[in-house]
Amino acid sequence: MAENLNVELREDFGKGAARRLRVDGRIPAVLYGHGEAPLHLSLPGHETALIARNPNALLELKLADGTQHLALIKEIQRHPLKRSLNHLDLITVRKGEKVEVEIPVILHGEPVAPADAFVDLQHLTLLVDALNVPEQVDVDVEGSEDGFQVFAGDVTLPQGTELVTDAEILVASVALPRVQEEPEDEESTEAAEAGECSADEE
C-alpha cells in the first residue's frame, strides 16, 4: 500500500534554498526515472521522516495541480550528526515494473546454546514488483548448531521476488562465542622479569 504525500514543486535550488526549506520543516527531494525530466520537490518533513523509517516504502506523491507519481526512495542523505533527513532521491515506478532493491535480513529463532547466530550480510539485493516490495527477508536459525551456515541461494525469498545477490555469498552463520585470553597480570610479569634479572646477576 502506497504512503500518500502532498508535495510541492521547488523553484529555488542550491544549498541555501535547501537549508531554508529544512528550516521551514520541509525536505528537498528530486524525482527522476523513465527518461523524464527530473522534478525538484519539497516534501513535508515530519510525514516524510516517519515514512523513511522503511527505506523501501512506496510513495504516492500528489502535486497541487492534481498530478500524481508513484515512487520509491533511491537514496537518503542525512545530517552527519543529527541524522535528520537532508535530501531524498526518488525514482518513478509503474504498475507491473520490476526494480532492484536492498531488503534487510532478519534472523528468527535461537541456536543451540552456547552458540550464537550472526548476520554476515545485512541486506539481500532482490528483483521485485515495484508495487509490492517486501519489508524484510527472514532466515530461520532455530535449533541450529555451531558451524551452521546459510548462503544467499539457500534463503527462502518472498513470493514474486528474484535473487540478484551472488547465491554463494554467506548470509548468516552460527558459531561458538570466542573465548578471550585474559592478559597476564602486569605486576606478576614485572616481578618474574626482576627475578630473572637477579638470577642472571648471580
Biotite code that builds the C-alpha atoms (Angstrom):
import biotite.structure as struc

atoms = struc.array([
    struc.Atom([0.000, 0.000, 0.000], chain_id="A", res_id=1, res_name="MET", atom_name="CA", element="C"),
    struc.Atom([1.382, 3.379, -1.009], chain_id="A", res_id=2, res_name="ALA", atom_name="CA", element="C"),
    struc.Atom([2.078, 6.145, 1.510], chain_id="A", res_id=3, res_name="GLU", atom_name="CA", element="C"),
    struc.Atom([0.398, 9.394, 0.458], chain_id="A", res_id=4, res_name="ASN", atom_name="CA", element="C"),
    struc.Atom([2.405, 12.619, 0.490], chain_id="A", res_id=5, res_name="LEU", atom_name="CA", element="C"),
    struc.Atom([1.274, 16.068, -0.619], chain_id="A", res_id=6, res_name="ASN", atom_name="CA", element="C"),
    struc.Atom([4.338, 17.621, -2.242], chain_id="A", res_id=7, res_name="VAL", atom_name="CA", element="C"),
    struc.Atom([5.289, 20.922, -3.862], chain_id="A", res_id=8, res_name="GLU", atom_name="CA", element="C"),
    struc.Atom([7.493, 21.792, -6.810], chain_id="A", res_id=9, res_name="LEU", atom_name="CA", element="C"),
    struc.Atom([10.715, 23.620, -5.943], chain_id="A", res_id=10, res_name="ARG", atom_name="CA", element="C"),
    struc.Atom([11.722, 26.662, -7.961], chain_id="A", res_id=11, res_name="GLU", atom_name="CA", element="C"),
    struc.Atom([14.805, 27.663, -5.927], chain_id="A", res_id=12, res_name="ASP", atom_name="CA", element="C"),
    struc.Atom([17.873, 25.426, -5.938], chain_id="A", res_id=13, res_name="PHE", atom_name="CA", element="C"),
    struc.Atom([21.271, 25.274, -4.264], chain_id="A", res_id=14, res_name="GLY", atom_name="CA", element="C"),
    struc.Atom([22.460, 24.744, -0.698], chain_id="A", res_id=15, res_name="LYS", atom_name="CA", element="C"),
    struc.Atom([20.952, 27.999, 0.553], chain_id="A", res_id=16, res_name="GLY", atom_name="CA", element="C"),
    struc.Atom([17.485, 27.184, -0.781], chain_id="A", res_id=17, res_name="ALA", atom_name="CA", element="C"),
    struc.Atom([17.662, 23.648, 0.618], chain_id="A", res_id=18, res_name="ALA", atom_name="CA", element="C"),
    struc.Atom([18.701, 24.995, 4.014], chain_id="A", res_id=19, res_name="ARG", atom_name="CA", element="C"),
    struc.Atom([15.737, 27.386, 4.065], chain_id="A", res_id=20, res_name="ARG", atom_name="CA", element="C"),
    struc.Atom([13.390, 24.514, 3.246], chain_id="A", res_id=21, res_name="LEU", atom_name="CA", element="C"),
    struc.Atom([14.686, 22.454, 6.149], chain_id="A", res_id=22, res_name="ARG", atom_name="CA", element="C"),
    struc.Atom([14.313, 25.438, 8.498], chain_id="A", res_id=23, res_name="VAL", atom_name="CA", element="C"),
    struc.Atom([10.651, 25.547, 7.409], chain_id="A", res_id=24, res_name="ASP", atom_name="CA", element="C"),
    struc.Atom([10.257, 21.864, 8.309], chain_id="A", res_id=25, res_name="GLY", atom_name="CA", element="C"),
    struc.Atom([10.392, 20.545, 4.739], chain_id="A", res_id=26, res_name="ARG", atom_name="CA", element="C"),
    struc.Atom([12.744, 18.154, 2.932], chain_id="A", res_id=27, res_name="ILE", atom_name="CA", element="C"),
    struc.Atom([14.193, 18.810, -0.552], chain_id="A", res_id=28, res_name="PRO", atom_name="CA", element="C"),
    struc.Atom([13.965, 15.889, -2.976], chain_id="A", res_id=29, res_name="ALA", atom_name="CA", element="C"),
    struc.Atom([14.391, 15.048, -6.646], chain_id="A", res_id=30, res_name="VAL", atom_name="CA", element="C"),
    struc.Atom([12.211, 12.598, -8.584], chain_id="A", res_id=31, res_name="LEU", atom_name="CA", element="C"),
    struc.Atom([13.556, 11.006, -11.755], chain_id="A", res_id=32, res_name="TYR", atom_name="CA", element="C"),
    struc.Atom([13.190, 7.943, -13.971], chain_id="A", res_id=33, res_name="GLY", atom_name="CA", element="C"),
    struc.Atom([11.732, 6.578, -17.231], chain_id="A", res_id=34, res_name="HIS", atom_name="CA", element="C"),
    struc.Atom([13.647, 9.150, -19.250], chain_id="A", res_id=35, res_name="GLY", atom_name="CA", element="C"),
    struc.Atom([11.532, 12.024, -17.969], chain_id="A", res_id=36, res_name="GLU", atom_name="CA", element="C"),
    struc.Atom([12.911, 15.368, -16.821], chain_id="A", res_id=37, res_name="ALA", atom_name="CA", element="C"),
    struc.Atom([13.713, 15.351, -13.073], chain_id="A", res_id=38, res_name="PRO", atom_name="CA", element="C"),
    struc.Atom([11.195, 17.010, -10.766], chain_id="A", res_id=39, res_name="LEU", atom_name="CA", element="C"),
    struc.Atom([12.613, 19.011, -7.870], chain_id="A", res_id=40, res_name="HIS", atom_name="CA", element="C"),
    struc.Atom([10.253, 18.640, -4.935], chain_id="A", res_id=41, res_name="LEU", atom_name="CA", element="C"),
    struc.Atom([9.618, 19.885, -1.430], chain_id="A", res_id=42, res_name="SER", atom_name="CA", element="C"),
    struc.Atom([8.290, 17.200, 0.963], chain_id="A", res_id=43, res_name="LEU", atom_name="CA", element="C"),
    struc.Atom([6.588, 17.621, 4.364], chain_id="A", res_id=44, res_name="PRO", atom_name="CA", element="C"),
    struc.Atom([9.332, 16.958, 6.922], chain_id="A", res_id=45, res_name="GLY", atom_name="CA", element="C"),
    struc.Atom([7.541, 15.075, 9.718], chain_id="A", res_id=46, res_name="HIS", atom_name="CA", element="C"),
    struc.Atom([5.482, 12.770, 7.490], chain_id="A", res_id=47, res_name="GLU", atom_name="CA", element="C"),
    struc.Atom([8.475, 12.042, 5.280], chain_id="A", res_id=48, res_name="THR", atom_name="CA", element="C"),
    struc.Atom([10.692, 11.191, 8.267], chain_id="A", res_id=49, res_name="ALA", atom_name="CA", element="C"),
    struc.Atom([8.119, 8.686, 9.518], chain_id="A", res_id=50, res_name="LEU", atom_name="CA", element="C"),
    struc.Atom([7.776, 7.045, 6.096], chain_id="A", res_id=51, res_name="ILE", atom_name="CA", element="C"),
    struc.Atom([11.562, 6.937, 5.562], chain_id="A", res_id=52, res_name="ALA", atom_name="CA", element="C"),
    struc.Atom([11.921, 4.587, 8.530], chain_id="A", res_id=53, res_name="ARG", atom_name="CA", element="C"),
    struc.Atom([11.081, 1.973, 5.913], chain_id="A", res_id=54, res_name="ASN", atom_name="CA", element="C"),
    struc.Atom([13.586, 2.802, 3.133], chain_id="A", res_id=55, res_name="PRO", atom_name="CA", element="C"),
    struc.Atom([11.637, 0.642, 0.651], chain_id="A", res_id=56, res_name="ASN", atom_name="CA", element="C"),
    struc.Atom([8.271, 2.324, 1.224], chain_id="A", res_id=57, res_name="ALA", atom_name="CA", element="C"),
    struc.Atom([6.126, 3.002, -1.839], chain_id="A", res_id=58, res_name="LEU", atom_name="CA", element="C"),
    struc.Atom([5.172, 6.688, -2.067], chain_id="A", res_id=59, res_name="LEU", atom_name="CA", element="C"),
    struc.Atom([2.223, 8.260, -3.836], chain_id="A", res_id=60, res_name="GLU", atom_name="CA", element="C"),
    struc.Atom([3.248, 11.864, -4.452], chain_id="A", res_id=61, res_name="LEU", atom_name="CA", element="C"),
    struc.Atom([0.436, 14.341, -5.036], chain_id="A", res_id=62, res_name="LYS", atom_name="CA", element="C"),
    struc.Atom([1.065, 17.796, -6.526], chain_id="A", res_id=63, res_name="LEU", atom_name="CA", element="C"),
    struc.Atom([-1.238, 20.796, -6.158], chain_id="A", res_id=64, res_name="ALA", atom_name="CA", element="C"),
    struc.Atom([-2.324, 20.534, -9.823], chain_id="A", res_id=65, res_name="ASP", atom_name="CA", element="C"),
    struc.Atom([-3.638, 17.006, -9.198], chain_id="A", res_id=66, res_name="GLY", atom_name="CA", element="C"),
    struc.Atom([-0.685, 15.235, -10.809], chain_id="A", res_id=67, res_name="THR", atom_name="CA", element="C"),
    struc.Atom([0.332, 12.025, -9.031], chain_id="A", res_id=68, res_name="GLN", atom_name="CA", element="C"),
    struc.Atom([3.538, 9.974, -9.152], chain_id="A", res_id=69, res_name="HIS", atom_name="CA", element="C"),
    struc.Atom([4.345, 6.571, -7.664], chain_id="A", res_id=70, res_name="LEU", atom_name="CA", element="C"),
    struc.Atom([7.912, 6.472, -6.368], chain_id="A", res_id=71, res_name="ALA", atom_name="CA", element="C"),
    struc.Atom([10.447, 4.554, -4.301], chain_id="A", res_id=72, res_name="LEU", atom_name="CA", element="C"),
    struc.Atom([13.236, 6.032, -2.198], chain_id="A", res_id=73, res_name="ILE", atom_name="CA", element="C"),
    struc.Atom([16.525, 5.550, -4.045], chain_id="A", res_id=74, res_name="LYS", atom_name="CA", element="C"),
    struc.Atom([18.842, 7.315, -1.619], chain_id="A", res_id=75, res_name="GLU", atom_name="CA", element="C"),
    struc.Atom([18.563, 9.100, 1.716], chain_id="A", res_id=76, res_name="ILE", atom_name="CA", element="C"),
    struc.Atom([21.030, 11.812, 2.713], chain_id="A", res_id=77, res_name="GLN", atom_name="CA", element="C"),
    struc.Atom([21.137, 12.546, 6.450], chain_id="A", res_id=78, res_name="ARG", atom_name="CA", element="C"),
    struc.Atom([22.758, 15.177, 8.644], chain_id="A", res_id=79, res_name="HIS", atom_name="CA", element="C"),
    struc.Atom([26.065, 13.638, 9.829], chain_id="A", res_id=80, res_name="PRO", atom_name="CA", element="C"),
    struc.Atom([25.389, 14.419, 13.498], chain_id="A", res_id=81, res_name="LEU", atom_name="CA", element="C"),
    struc.Atom([21.646, 14.884, 13.948], chain_id="A", res_id=82, res_name="LYS", atom_name="CA", element="C"),
    struc.Atom([20.817, 12.030, 11.492], chain_id="A", res_id=83, res_name="ARG", atom_name="CA", element="C"),
    struc.Atom([17.826, 14.089, 10.334], chain_id="A", res_id=84, res_name="SER", atom_name="CA", element="C"),
    struc.Atom([16.795, 13.938, 6.670], chain_id="A", res_id=85, res_name="LEU", atom_name="CA", element="C"),
    struc.Atom([18.728, 16.335, 4.426], chain_id="A", res_id=86, res_name="ASN", atom_name="CA", element="C"),
    struc.Atom([17.645, 15.196, 0.959], chain_id="A", res_id=87, res_name="HIS", atom_name="CA", element="C"),
    struc.Atom([15.879, 12.323, -0.825], chain_id="A", res_id=88, res_name="LEU", atom_name="CA", element="C"),
    struc.Atom([16.472, 10.850, -4.275], chain_id="A", res_id=89, res_name="ASP", atom_name="CA", element="C"),
    struc.Atom([13.264, 9.250, -5.561], chain_id="A", res_id=90, res_name="LEU", atom_name="CA", element="C"),
    struc.Atom([12.670, 7.031, -8.601], chain_id="A", res_id=91, res_name="ILE", atom_name="CA", element="C"),
    struc.Atom([9.411, 6.846, -10.527], chain_id="A", res_id=92, res_name="THR", atom_name="CA", element="C"),
    struc.Atom([7.839, 3.376, -10.707], chain_id="A", res_id=93, res_name="VAL", atom_name="CA", element="C"),
    struc.Atom([4.886, 1.934, -12.567], chain_id="A", res_id=94, res_name="ARG", atom_name="CA", element="C"),
    struc.Atom([2.491, -0.949, -12.081], chain_id="A", res_id=95, res_name="LYS", atom_name="CA", element="C"),
    struc.Atom([3.972, -4.213, -13.335], chain_id="A", res_id=96, res_name="GLY", atom_name="CA", element="C"),
    struc.Atom([7.524, -2.866, -13.300], chain_id="A", res_id=97, res_name="GLU", atom_name="CA", element="C"),
    struc.Atom([10.391, -4.802, -11.669], chain_id="A", res_id=98, res_name="LYS", atom_name="CA", element="C"),
    struc.Atom([13.021, -2.928, -9.648], chain_id="A", res_id=99, res_name="VAL", atom_name="CA", element="C"),
    struc.Atom([16.184, -3.875, -7.771], chain_id="A", res_id=100, res_name="GLU", atom_name="CA", element="C"),
    struc.Atom([16.048, -3.112, -4.050], chain_id="A", res_id=101, res_name="VAL", atom_name="CA", element="C"),
    struc.Atom([18.077, -3.966, -0.961], chain_id="A", res_id=102, res_name="GLU", atom_name="CA", element="C"),
    struc.Atom([15.999, -5.865, 1.609], chain_id="A", res_id=103, res_name="ILE", atom_name="CA", element="C"),
    struc.Atom([17.212, -6.257, 5.230], chain_id="A", res_id=104, res_name="PRO", atom_name="CA", element="C"),
    struc.Atom([17.969, -9.758, 6.534], chain_id="A", res_id=105, res_name="VAL", atom_name="CA", element="C"),
    struc.Atom([16.256, -10.641, 9.838], chain_id="A", res_id=106, res_name="ILE", atom_name="CA", element="C"),
    struc.Atom([17.149, -13.723, 11.902], chain_id="A", res_id=107, res_name="LEU", atom_name="CA", element="C"),
    struc.Atom([14.450, -15.721, 13.687], chain_id="A", res_id=108, res_name="HIS", atom_name="CA", element="C"),
    struc.Atom([14.830, -18.328, 16.418], chain_id="A", res_id=109, res_name="GLY", atom_name="CA", element="C"),
    struc.Atom([17.678, -19.288, 18.727], chain_id="A", res_id=110, res_name="GLU", atom_name="CA", element="C"),
    struc.Atom([20.591, -21.653, 18.037], chain_id="A", res_id=111, res_name="PRO", atom_name="CA", element="C"),
    struc.Atom([21.577, -24.402, 20.478], chain_id="A", res_id=112, res_name="VAL", atom_name="CA", element="C"),
    struc.Atom([23.417, -22.836, 23.457], chain_id="A", res_id=113, res_name="ALA", atom_name="CA", element="C"),
    struc.Atom([26.122, -21.718, 23.872], chain_id="A", res_id=114, res_name="PRO", atom_name="CA", element="C"),
    struc.Atom([26.335, -20.997, 20.126], chain_id="A", res_id=115, res_name="ALA", atom_name="CA", element="C"),
    struc.Atom([25.381, -17.560, 18.784], chain_id="A", res_id=116, res_name="ASP", atom_name="CA", element="C"),
    struc.Atom([23.830, -16.569, 15.436], chain_id="A", res_id=117, res_name="ALA", atom_name="CA", element="C"),
    struc.Atom([25.399, -13.865, 13.290], chain_id="A", res_id=118, res_name="PHE", atom_name="CA", element="C"),
    struc.Atom([24.155, -11.887, 10.295], chain_id="A", res_id=119, res_name="VAL", atom_name="CA", element="C"),
    struc.Atom([27.074, -11.901, 7.846], chain_id="A", res_id=120, res_name="ASP", atom_name="CA", element="C"),
    struc.Atom([25.199, -9.982, 5.115], chain_id="A", res_id=121, res_name="LEU", atom_name="CA", element="C"),
    struc.Atom([22.863, -7.221, 6.290], chain_id="A", res_id=122, res_name="GLN", atom_name="CA", element="C"),
    struc.Atom([20.877, -6.904, 3.033], chain_id="A", res_id=123, res_name="HIS", atom_name="CA", element="C"),
    struc.Atom([19.958, -9.033, 0.018], chain_id="A", res_id=124, res_name="LEU", atom_name="CA", element="C"),
    struc.Atom([19.517, -7.386, -3.369], chain_id="A", res_id=125, res_name="THR", atom_name="CA", element="C"),
    struc.Atom([16.299, -8.641, -4.940], chain_id="A", res_id=126, res_name="LEU", atom_name="CA", element="C"),
    struc.Atom([14.352, -8.014, -8.135], chain_id="A", res_id=127, res_name="LEU", atom_name="CA", element="C"),
    struc.Atom([10.800, -7.288, -7.012], chain_id="A", res_id=128, res_name="VAL", atom_name="CA", element="C"),
    struc.Atom([7.462, -5.940, -8.162], chain_id="A", res_id=129, res_name="ASP", atom_name="CA", element="C"),
    struc.Atom([7.741, -2.172, -7.723], chain_id="A", res_id=130, res_name="ALA", atom_name="CA", element="C"),
    struc.Atom([4.309, -2.009, -6.097], chain_id="A", res_id=131, res_name="LEU", atom_name="CA", element="C"),
    struc.Atom([4.924, -4.937, -3.728], chain_id="A", res_id=132, res_name="ASN", atom_name="CA", element="C"),
    struc.Atom([8.336, -4.502, -2.097], chain_id="A", res_id=133, res_name="VAL", atom_name="CA", element="C"),
    struc.Atom([8.860, -6.853, 0.890], chain_id="A", res_id=134, res_name="PRO", atom_name="CA", element="C"),
    struc.Atom([9.933, -5.252, 4.162], chain_id="A", res_id=135, res_name="GLU", atom_name="CA", element="C"),
    struc.Atom([12.436, -7.979, 5.101], chain_id="A", res_id=136, res_name="GLN", atom_name="CA", element="C"),
    struc.Atom([13.913, -11.383, 4.328], chain_id="A", res_id=137, res_name="VAL", atom_name="CA", element="C"),
    struc.Atom([13.553, -13.948, 7.138], chain_id="A", res_id=138, res_name="ASP", atom_name="CA", element="C"),
    struc.Atom([16.253, -16.511, 7.973], chain_id="A", res_id=139, res_name="VAL", atom_name="CA", element="C"),
    struc.Atom([15.414, -19.269, 10.488], chain_id="A", res_id=140, res_name="ASP", atom_name="CA", element="C"),
    struc.Atom([18.233, -20.319, 12.858], chain_id="A", res_id=141, res_name="VAL", atom_name="CA", element="C"),
    struc.Atom([16.043, -22.097, 15.434], chain_id="A", res_id=142, res_name="GLU", atom_name="CA", element="C"),
    struc.Atom([17.805, -25.162, 16.856], chain_id="A", res_id=143, res_name="GLY", atom_name="CA", element="C"),
    struc.Atom([20.886, -24.744, 14.655], chain_id="A", res_id=144, res_name="SER", atom_name="CA", element="C"),
    struc.Atom([24.345, -25.662, 15.959], chain_id="A", res_id=145, res_name="GLU", atom_name="CA", element="C"),
    struc.Atom([27.948, -24.476, 15.685], chain_id="A", res_id=146, res_name="ASP", atom_name="CA", element="C"),
    struc.Atom([29.043, -24.470, 12.045], chain_id="A", res_id=147, res_name="GLY", atom_name="CA", element="C"),
    struc.Atom([25.557, -23.871, 10.609], chain_id="A", res_id=148, res_name="PHE", atom_name="CA", element="C"),
    struc.Atom([25.658, -21.569, 7.565], chain_id="A", res_id=149, res_name="GLN", atom_name="CA", element="C"),
    struc.Atom([23.073, -20.005, 5.271], chain_id="A", res_id=150, res_name="VAL", atom_name="CA", element="C"),
    struc.Atom([24.123, -18.742, 1.844], chain_id="A", res_id=151, res_name="PHE", atom_name="CA", element="C"),
    struc.Atom([22.119, -16.347, -0.313], chain_id="A", res_id=152, res_name="ALA", atom_name="CA", element="C"),
    struc.Atom([20.995, -19.182, -2.573], chain_id="A", res_id=153, res_name="GLY", atom_name="CA", element="C"),
    struc.Atom([19.602, -21.072, 0.456], chain_id="A", res_id=154, res_name="ASP", atom_name="CA", element="C"),
    struc.Atom([17.307, -18.254, 1.611], chain_id="A", res_id=155, res_name="VAL", atom_name="CA", element="C"),
    struc.Atom([13.571, -18.678, 1.102], chain_id="A", res_id=156, res_name="THR", atom_name="CA", element="C"),
    struc.Atom([12.618, -15.494, -0.740], chain_id="A", res_id=157, res_name="LEU", atom_name="CA", element="C"),
    struc.Atom([9.298, -13.649, -0.510], chain_id="A", res_id=158, res_name="PRO", atom_name="CA", element="C"),
    struc.Atom([6.844, -14.675, -3.224], chain_id="A", res_id=159, res_name="GLN", atom_name="CA", element="C"),
    struc.Atom([7.346, -12.991, -6.574], chain_id="A", res_id=160, res_name="GLY", atom_name="CA", element="C"),
    struc.Atom([10.962, -11.937, -5.950], chain_id="A", res_id=161, res_name="THR", atom_name="CA", element="C"),
    struc.Atom([14.223, -12.962, -7.611], chain_id="A", res_id=162, res_name="GLU", atom_name="CA", element="C"),
    struc.Atom([17.698, -13.077, -6.100], chain_id="A", res_id=163, res_name="LEU", atom_name="CA", element="C"),
    struc.Atom([20.247, -10.621, -7.532], chain_id="A", res_id=164, res_name="VAL", atom_name="CA", element="C"),
    struc.Atom([22.922, -11.081, -4.863], chain_id="A", res_id=165, res_name="THR", atom_name="CA", element="C"),
    struc.Atom([25.517, -13.773, -5.623], chain_id="A", res_id=166, res_name="ASP", atom_name="CA", element="C"),
    struc.Atom([23.987, -17.080, -4.446], chain_id="A", res_id=167, res_name="ALA", atom_name="CA", element="C"),
    struc.Atom([27.296, -18.195, -2.878], chain_id="A", res_id=168, res_name="GLU", atom_name="CA", element="C"),
    struc.Atom([27.647, -15.220, -0.500], chain_id="A", res_id=169, res_name="ILE", atom_name="CA", element="C"),
    struc.Atom([27.329, -16.118, 3.188], chain_id="A", res_id=170, res_name="LEU", atom_name="CA", element="C"),
    struc.Atom([24.233, -14.519, 4.745], chain_id="A", res_id=171, res_name="VAL", atom_name="CA", element="C"),
    struc.Atom([24.096, -15.955, 8.279], chain_id="A", res_id=172, res_name="ALA", atom_name="CA", element="C"),
    struc.Atom([26.127, -18.317, 10.422], chain_id="A", res_id=173, res_name="SER", atom_name="CA", element="C"),
    struc.Atom([26.137, -19.966, 13.846], chain_id="A", res_id=174, res_name="VAL", atom_name="CA", element="C"),
    struc.Atom([29.317, -20.277, 15.893], chain_id="A", res_id=175, res_name="ALA", atom_name="CA", element="C"),
    struc.Atom([30.512, -20.723, 19.454], chain_id="A", res_id=176, res_name="LEU", atom_name="CA", element="C"),
    struc.Atom([31.452, -17.485, 21.224], chain_id="A", res_id=177, res_name="PRO", atom_name="CA", element="C"),
    struc.Atom([35.144, -16.695, 21.148], chain_id="A", res_id=178, res_name="ARG", atom_name="CA", element="C"),
    struc.Atom([36.956, -17.003, 24.468], chain_id="A", res_id=179, res_name="VAL", atom_name="CA", element="C"),
    struc.Atom([39.267, -14.075, 25.014], chain_id="A", res_id=180, res_name="GLN", atom_name="CA", element="C"),
    struc.Atom([42.544, -14.848, 26.733], chain_id="A", res_id=181, res_name="GLU", atom_name="CA", element="C"),
    struc.Atom([42.987, -12.858, 29.911], chain_id="A", res_id=182, res_name="GLU", atom_name="CA", element="C"),
    struc.Atom([46.040, -10.582, 29.780], chain_id="A", res_id=183, res_name="PRO", atom_name="CA", element="C"),
    struc.Atom([48.808, -11.528, 32.172], chain_id="A", res_id=184, res_name="GLU", atom_name="CA", element="C"),
    struc.Atom([48.932, -9.508, 35.356], chain_id="A", res_id=185, res_name="ASP", atom_name="CA", element="C"),
    struc.Atom([51.482, -6.749, 34.734], chain_id="A", res_id=186, res_name="GLU", atom_name="CA", element="C"),
    struc.Atom([52.795, -6.798, 38.311], chain_id="A", res_id=187, res_name="GLU", atom_name="CA", element="C"),
    struc.Atom([53.372, -10.567, 38.193], chain_id="A", res_id=188, res_name="SER", atom_name="CA", element="C"),
    struc.Atom([55.151, -10.242, 34.870], chain_id="A", res_id=189, res_name="THR", atom_name="CA", element="C"),
    struc.Atom([57.388, -7.443, 36.154], chain_id="A", res_id=190, res_name="GLU", atom_name="CA", element="C"),
    struc.Atom([58.206, -9.464, 39.308], chain_id="A", res_id=191, res_name="ALA", atom_name="CA", element="C"),
    struc.Atom([59.100, -12.501, 37.245], chain_id="A", res_id=192, res_name="ALA", atom_name="CA", element="C"),
    struc.Atom([61.323, -10.427, 34.982], chain_id="A", res_id=193, res_name="GLU", atom_name="CA", element="C"),
    struc.Atom([63.011, -8.863, 38.020], chain_id="A", res_id=194, res_name="ALA", atom_name="CA", element="C"),
    struc.Atom([63.635, -12.326, 39.458], chain_id="A", res_id=195, res_name="GLY", atom_name="CA", element="C"),
    struc.Atom([65.219, -13.459, 36.189], chain_id="A", res_id=196, res_name="GLU", atom_name="CA", element="C"),
    struc.Atom([67.491, -10.414, 36.181], chain_id="A", res_id=197, res_name="CYS", atom_name="CA", element="C"),
    struc.Atom([68.625, -11.127, 39.778], chain_id="A", res_id=198, res_name="SER", atom_name="CA", element="C"),
    struc.Atom([69.404, -14.739, 38.905], chain_id="A", res_id=199, res_name="ALA", atom_name="CA", element="C"),
    struc.Atom([71.439, -13.630, 35.900], chain_id="A", res_id=200, res_name="ASP", atom_name="CA", element="C"),
    struc.Atom([73.451, -11.221, 38.044], chain_id="A", res_id=201, res_name="GLU", atom_name="CA", element="C"),
    struc.Atom([74.341, -14.002, 40.485], chain_id="A", res_id=202, res_name="GLU", atom_name="CA", element="C"),
])
